């Protein structure tokens, strides 16, 4: 699901399994949803932490979810959510490795 209101409802109801923010989203909206996710963490039982994905820009989320202007999204329980989370973790590792190679090439740390 996408959109601040829908994501907020999913977090309040405890149905969100993964929280997604566009990396270029407004800090205020991200802060509010992150705070809500942390507040409701105790209601989740054995798995209190909701994974948060911030690896994609709004335009990339638009393409992935076939919607426009996606800033916040949530994934519900299921195989597609687990697959998305796994693939987003691979993307982050890939980008980090690429950053390391660029830094080595230019003799810099970032």
Secondary structure, DSSP 8 states (H G I E B T S, - for coil): -BSHHHHHHHHHHT-EEEEEE-TTS-HHHHHHHHHHHHHTGGGGTT----EEE--S-HHHHHHHHT-SS--EEEEESSHHHHHHHHHHHHHHHHHHHHHHHHHHHHT---
